Amino acid sequence: MDKRSLFLSDFIKKELELQLFDLTIDGIVVYGFLCRELRKKYMQSYFPSTDKDVLLLKKKSSLKYTIISFLQILKLSVINKRIDNFVYSFYRVDKVGDMFLDKFTDPLIDNSSIKKSYIIFEKSNNFEHKKPRLHSSKLVYTDYIEQKAIKYAKNNKDSFILRYKNELELLWRKLDLLMGEVPYSKDWTVIRLLRDKSMMDFYHSFFIKHNIKRFIAPCRAVFLPHMYVCKELNIPVLELQHGLNFGMGSITCLGYRDYHFVPDNFLSFEEKLQRERYGVENSRVINIGWAFSDYIKGKISDYEIKSNQVLVITTMSVDSLFRFIEKLAHNFPMIEFHIRLHPLARMTEKAQKIVKENKNIELRDNTINIYVELSRYRMVIGDNSTVLVEALGNGKKVGRICYDDMIPIYYNNEEKDAEWEISDIDSFKRFLESPIIDNFGFKLYSPFNSASLEEVLKQ
């Protein structure tokens, strides 16, 4: 276990010792809404990132989509129609051809009985929603719900503190012991709880009004208030696997979880799922396979693959990787380095300068679906990104960058055996000159099994 994993493991043990999940305020298990951000803050204090985001707040887009969202919800408020399936789509949609879609939920809708009765709620990504969007006639933006919840939290913070002074002081005493010297905001804890409470009130009414039969969504971290309400109303929660968890697993899923924060079923697509990384019991896991692979067949055009082009995949931290790519670009001027940023990564000033000053380094459009993008390249390199594993599964020659602070974390031993480690000029040269190996029969995703999905939907 590496140093970071040890720190996180100790933190999670401390949560249990302090009995944080036993605390309730106004009948709500509060720590389940706070633990992810506190874990992140604690880890960031000991393992800080040097990258500084270049992120612009898009106020006009925020206002525009809040208004659209309000009108969509107003329209729904006068309709009493039953809706069987509430789909909370992943907020990062992909571009396939001329259409944007959620690769986790949209293929399931089209290839199952879900399509008979459903609605899709979509959270914005950096205050934007992409168009044209598949299933747009069933789409509702959540911007108004979230903006209203934030406003409610700010307006009611002081009265909430007065009303629940004793409960909050107990929570804060325990958080002081948990966080130690790492600072956190007490006001933030209250605003976060009130924000989520406002959202819970909305969804409680909505689910009852439309007689929602089941809740379907990927990425547990963004639907905690929704799941809490579902548990209160006995609505089954079906969580879709939305990526590959490395090392110990997701910071959201690890450790003890109260009943309200655990899905009823976890629908996986992974051939050899390591369940402990996702915080679910074996009995809750059902492998339905990867529906998107069937959906995308015939939608990928044939591209000319150029032998001098390398696709570079980043994680959220970019500066070290960009410095290394600049070093490679200087030593291999005949090679074109096409960099695809992680959807949550932001270009720092240093990274922007490197791209500007090197003709053989360029940025790719990271809204294009990764499978479409992979089809254009023979060679793929990067640090600890799940895309490297997906590249292996698509028959690419894959190199893992192990430069500076980029310590490799492998998904499993099969992946490690199939990849090249690139730490300097010589190792990259060997990577370029090596043939594509057969990847040791590396298999990542199971084929889509519609029968398995339908069995779950019958429950």
N, C-alpha and C positions, 0 to 999 in steps of 0.2 A: 504494500500500500504506500503510495507516494505521500509527501508531506501535506499537500492540499487535502487529500482524502482523509488523512489522520485528523487534521484540524476540523473538518466538517463532521467526521464521525464523533469526535469529542463533544462538539457543539450539540449534536442531536441527542447524545446521551444526557447532556445537561438539561435539555428541554424536558425529558422524562423525569429526571430527578426533581426538577422544580414543579412538576405536575401542572405544566402550563395548559395542557389540553383539558384539564378539569375545570378551568375557569370559565364562568359564563357571566354575561352581562345582558340583562333584559331577555334572559332565556336563550341567548345565542352563544355558541362555543366560539369564543373570539380569537383564540390563538391560531386557529386554522386559516384565518384570513391574513394574519400578520407574518407567519413563520417564513414564507418564501423570501420576502423582502428583507427580513432581519437576517436570515442566513446569508443572503447575497451581500448585505452590508458588512457583516462580520468577516466574510471571506475576502471581500475587496479591501478591507483595512489591513489584512496581513499579506495579501497577494495583489497589490494594486496594479492597474493597467496604466501605462504611461501615455496611451493614446488620448488625444483630445478630439472630441467629436466636432465635425462641422455640420451643424444641423440647423435648418431654418424653420421657424414656426410659421406654418401656413395658415394665417388667421382667416384669410378670405375663403380658403377651402373649408376650414373648420365651420365657419358660419353658414356657408352654402349647404354643406351636407347635414348640418344640424337642422336647417329649415326643411330640407327634403325628408329627413328622418321624421320630423314632427308631423309632416303631412301624411307620410306613409302610416304612421301609428294612429293618427286621427282617423284615417280611412278604415283601419282595422277595428277601431273602437266601436264603429256602428254596425259591424258584421258579427253575427253570433255563430258563424259556421264552425263546426267541429273540425279540428286539424289533428290528424293522428301523429304526425312526425314533426317535431320541432328540431330543425337542423341549425346548429350554431357553427357556421363555417370558419375555417382557418383564415385569419386576417391577412395572410400573405398569399395572394392569388398568383397564378402562373399564366404566362401567355403561351398559347398553343395556336399557331396560325394567326388568325386575326381576332381570336377570342380569348378572354381571360376566364379562368376557372379555378376552383379549389380542387386540387388533385386528390384530396382525401374524401370529400363528401360528394362532389358532383358525379363522379363515375358510379358511386354506390346508388345514388338516386336513379340514374338512368338504367341501371342493371338490376333493379330489385323492385319489390312491391312498395317501397317508400314513395315512388313517384305517384301513387294513387292519391295520396293525401299528405301534403307537406308544406312547410314554410321555411324560409332560410333567413336567419338574422345574421348580418355581417358587421363586424367591428371594423373601424377604419384602420388603415395602416399609414401612420404619420399624417393623419388628417385628410386622407384621400381614399377614394374608391375607384377601382379601375373599370373602364368600359372599353368595348362592349363586353358584357358579362353573361356567361352561360346561366340559364334559368333566371334571368332578370325579372321575369313577371312574378316570381315568387319571392323576390328579394326585399328585405327590410333593413335599412341602415340603423345601427344602434346609437348613433351620435347624440340624438336628443336625450335618450335615456341616460347616457353617461354624463352629459353636460348638466342635466337636471340633478343627477345624483351628487355631483361635485358641488353644485350651488347649495343644495340641501345640507350637505355636510358642513360647509363653511358657515352657513347661517345658523346652524343648530349646535355648533361645537361647544360654545360656552354653557348653554343650558344643559347639555348632555353631561358635561363635566360636573356641574353642580348636582344634578340629579343622581349620578352614579359615582359620586366622589369616593366612597369607600372601596367599591369594586375596582375602580380605575387605579387607585393608589396601591392596592394589592397587586394588580397586574404590573404596574410600573416598578414596584419593588422587586418582583421576580425578574422582570426584564433587565433591571440594573445588574442583578446577579448573573444573568445569562450573558449579557453583552460585555461585562467587565469594563475595560477602559475604552471600548468602542462606543462613540456617541450615537444616539438615536434621538429622534424628535418625539416627545410625548404628544404634541399637537398632531403629528402625523398619524399616530396610532388611532386617535379619536376620529380624525377626518376619514381615514381609511375604513374604519368600522361603520361610520355613518354613511359613507358613500355606498358601501356594499349593502347596508341595510335598506337604503333607498331603492337600490336595484332589485333587492329581494322582494320588496313590497310590490314593485311593478310586475315582476315575473310571476309572483304568487297570484295576482289578479288575472294576468294574461293566461296563465296555464289553466286556471279554473274556468274562465270565460269560454275558452276554445276547447276545453276538454282534451287537453294534450295527452296522448297515450304513451309517448316515449320521447326522450331527449337524446340527440345524437350529436357528438362533437369531438374534434381532436383538441389536444393541448389543454390539459387539466388546469394549468395555471391561469387561464383566462375565463374559465367558466365556474369558478368556485361559488359565487352567489347563486347562480342558476342551479347548480347541483344541490346546494343546501336546501333550496326550495323544493326541488324534486323529491328529496328524501322526506321532507315534511309532508308532501302530498302523495307519497308512494308511487311516484312516476319513475319507471326504470331509466337509469342513466347508462348509455352505451358510449364509452370513450373509444375513439379510434386512435390507434398508434399513429403518431405523426412524424416519427424520425427514429434515429438510432441513438440510444444512450450509451456513452462510453464510460469506462472506469466504474465508479460506484453507481452512477446513474444520475437521473435528473434531481436537481436540488429541490424540486417541488414534490417529488414522489417519495423521497427517502424518509426513513424513520416511522414512528407511530403516526397514524392518521385516524382521527375521529370518524365514526360512521358517516357523518354528513359530507365528508370530503373524499370518499372512496367510491368509484363507479361500480355499478352492479355487474357490468361486464366490460372487459377490455378486449376490443376486437383488433387482433394483430395481423400483420402481413408478413412478418419475418419468419424465415425458414427455421431458424434455431433461436427463438426468443429467449433471452436471459431475463427471466421474470423479476428477479430481485432488483434489477435496475429500474423497474417501472412501478414498484410499490404496489403490486397486486398479487393476490393469492392465485395459485394454480387453478382453483375451481372457477375463478372469474375470467380466465383467459380463453378466448376462442379464436383460432386462426382461420380467418376468412380469406386470406390471400390478398394480393395486390391488384385491385380492380383497375387502377390507372394504366397498368401495362397493356391490358386489353383495349382500353379506351383509346390509347395513343397510336395503336397499330394503324398504319395507313395515313397517319397525320404528319409523319416526319418525312420531309423531302430528302432526296438524295443530294448530298453536298460533296463537293470535291474536297477531300482531306489533303491538306498540304503538309508535307513531311517536316517543314521548318517551323510549324506553329505548335506552341505548347499552351494548353489551358491551365491557368493558375487559379486555384481556389483558396479563398481566404476564410478565416473565422471572423469573429467580431473585432479582434485586435489585429491591427494592420501594419503598424510602423516597422516592426522587426522583419516581417515578411517582405515589405516593399524595399527595405534596405538590401536584403539578400537578392531579390529579383534585379535590382539595379546593378548589383555586383555581377550577376550572371549576364545581364544585358551588355555590359561593357566587355566581357570576355568572350561572348558568343554573339557578335553583331549580326550574324546571319540568321539567328533564331528570333522569331516573333513571340513575345510573351503577352498573351491575352488574359487579363486579370478579371475574374468574376468575383465581385464583393459578396460577402454574406449579406442577406437581406437586412440584417440589423447593424451591419458595419457602417461606419461613417468615414469619409475621406478626411484625413488630417492634412494640415498644411504641408507637412513633410512629404506625405504620400502624393499629394497633388503636384508638388514640385518635381518629384521623381518622374511622374508620368509626362509632365510637360517637357522635361529636359532630355528624354530618351525616346527616339523615334521608333525603336522596336519594342516599346511597351505601350499597350493600350488597354482601356477599360471596356468590358463587355456589358451589354444590357442584361442586368440580373433579374429582370422580370420575365425573360424568356425561360420557359420550362427547362430544367436541367437536363432532361432526357433529350430534348431537341438540341441543346447546346453540346452535349457529349457526342452526339452523332457527327459533329463537325471536326472532331479531333482524334488523333491517334495517341497522343501523350497528354497526361494530366498530372500535375503536381500540386502540392499544398501542404498545410500543416494539419491540425487535428479536426478535419472536417468530415462529416458523414458522406459527403459527395465522393471522397476518395474510395470509400467502400462501394458506393453505387457505380463508380467508374470501373472498378474491378469486375463487378457483376455484368458490366456491359462490354467486357473484353478489351479494355484499354490498358496501355502500359502506364503504371502508376508509380509516382515517386513521392515519398513523404519528406518534407523539409524538416531538418533537425538542426537549425541554425540559431545561435544566440540563445534566447529563452524559450525557444519552441521545442519543448520536450515531447517526444512522440508518445501518444496513448493509442494503443491498437484496440480495435473492436474485439478481435479474437486472434488466436495463433495462425489461423488460415490466412487472415489478412496480412499479418506480419510476414509470413513466408512468401507472399505473392507480391510484395511491394519493395521498391528500392528506397534506401535511406539516402537522402541528399543533404550533406552538411557543408560541402565546399565545392570548389571549381572542379576538382578531379572526379568527385563522386557524381556530379552532374554530367560530366563528359562520358563517364561509363554508362550512365542512364541513357544518354542520347544514342550511344553506339550499340546498346543491347537490343536483342530482338524482343518482340512481344511474346511472353510466355503464356502457357495455357491456363494460368491462374489457379492451377491445382484443383480444377473443377469447382471453383468458388461459386457458391449459390447463395444469394441474399434473400430474395423474396419468393414466397409461395405463389403458385398460380391462383387466380381468383376462384373461389368456391361459392357460387351463389346459393347453393343448397344450405351451406353452413350459416350464411347470413339470414336466410329465410327462417331457419330454425330459431334463431335468436329473436327475430321479429314476431314470431308466433307466441312467444312467452308473455 
